[in-house]
Amino acid sequence: VMKGNQDSIHWQNIQLYGFGLVFNALRLTLDDLSVSFNQGFWVLAMFSGYSFTTVLVIFNLAFSGLLVSFITKYVDAIAKNFATSLAMFLTPVVALPLFGHEPTFALCIGAIVAAISINLYYAKAEDLFPINANRSNSNIMFETAKQDPGSPNPFGSSKD
C-alpha cells in the first residue's frame, strides 16, 4: 500500500501525524478540564521548561521520523536492515565524544559483521565468483573430470 501510493511523502506524514495531533490535543484538553486549568491551558504551557538540549532532541527525533518515512516509502526491506546497521556504526562514533562511552567488544564484532554483510549484499556475483559466465558450474566439473578419466576424484586428479 505504501509503495504503490503516489501521494507526496510529506502529505502522507501530515495525514499520519494529523490524527495523532487531534487525539493528543483532545486528551490534553480533557486533562486540563478535569483539574480546572490549574496549571494553565496546555497550549500556553506546552514548551515551558525546555532547555536547548531538549529542543535539539525534538528536532533530531522529528528528522529521524522523516528519514524513517522516506526509507519506508522508497527502499526495500533489505536496505532498511542495512540502514539499521549503519545506525549501529554511527551510534558509537557520536556517543564517544558526546558521552564518553567506550565501544564494547560485542559492538565491534556486530559492526564488522554488518559491514561484511553490506559488502556481500551489494557486491556483483562476478566479483565474488570469478567464473566465466558462459560456462555453468556443472560443465566446469565435467571438463575437469574428462581431463583425467582414470581418477576416482570427479574434480580431476589429485596427484599433484
N, C-alpha and C positions, 0 to 999 in steps of 0.2 A: 504494500500500500504506500509506504513512504517513498520508495524509489520510483514508483510509477506516477506519483503526484507531480504535476508540473508547476505548482504554486511556488512562489519565491520562498526561500528558506526563512526569510525574515517574517513574511506573512504567516508561515506555519508556526513560528515561535510566538508571534502575537496571539494567535489562536490558542496555542497551548498554555501560555502563561497568563492570558487574559482570564481564563476560568479560575486559575489559582488566585489571581489578584481579587476577583469578585468574591470568591468564597472566603478568603482570608480577611478581606475588609469587612465582610458581613460578621464574621466571628469576632473580630476585634471590636466592632461597634457594639455587638451584643454583650461582650465582656465589660465595656465601658458603661453601658446602660445598667448592668447588674450592680455596679459599685457607684452609681450616680455620678460618674465623671469626676471622681475624687482626684485622680492624677491628671486631669485634663483630657481633652479629646485625643485619641491615638494619633490622628494625622498631625497634630501640632507637636506631639511629644515623640514622634517616631525616631528622630535622629539625635535625641538628647543623650549626651554621654559618650558619643562615638569619638574615638581618637583617630588620628591619621592612619595608624596601622589597621584599624577596623575598616576604614574606608578602602584601603588598599586590598584587604582580604575580600571585601564585597566586589570590587572591580575584578579581582582575579577569578572569583567564582563565576561572575557574570561572563567573563571571557571564556572560561572553561566550558560553561554551558553552551555558548555559541560554537565553540570548537567541537564539542561532542555532537551537537546537532548537525554540523557540517559533515563530520565523519560518518554519522549515521545515514545521512541522505545520499552521499556521493561515493562512499567507499564500501568495499566488500568486507565480509566478516573476518577474513584473514588479516587484512590491513588494520582492522580495529584492534585485533590482538597485538599486532606489531606496534600500534600507537601506544597501547598499554605498556609494552616492553620498553618503548622509548621513554615513557614517563619514569620507568624504573632506572634508566640511565640518568635522567635529568634530576631526579629527586636527591640523590646523594651529592651531585655536583652543586646544587643550590643549598642543601642543608648543611654542608660542611662549612662554608664561610658564614652563613647566617646564624646557625645554631650551634656550631662547634661539634656536630655529630661526626663520628667516625664510621666509615663503611665496615660492615661485618664480612666475614668470610662467605657466609651464605649469600649475601647481596652480590659480592664479586662473582661467585660461581653462577648465580642466576643471570647476571648481566652478560657473562661470557656465553652462556647457553643461548640467551636471547639473541646476541649478536651473530652467533653461528647460524641459528635458525633463520634469521632475516637474510643472511647471505645465501644460504642454501635455497630459500624460497625464491629469491629474485635472480639467482644465477641461471644462465642458459644451460640447457641439457648438454649442448656440445662442449661447454667448458668443464662440466662435471664428468662427462663420459666421452673422452675423445675417440669415438668410434665413427668410422665412415658412415654417413647417413644412408648410403645406397646399399650397404650390406647389413643384413639383420644379424643378431647375435647367434642364431642357430646356424646360419651359413658360415660364420667365422669358426664355430666349433667343428662343423663338418669338414671344412677345408683343412683345419689343423689335424684332424684325425686321419684325413686322406694322405697327409704328408708322411706319416709313419703307420702304415696299416697293421704292422705286427705288434704295436704297442697296446697293452691292455688299458692304458690310460686314454679315455676318449678325447682328452685335450692335447694329445701328442706324446712324444717321447719324453721321458724324464731321465734320460741317460747323460744329460749334460753335466 
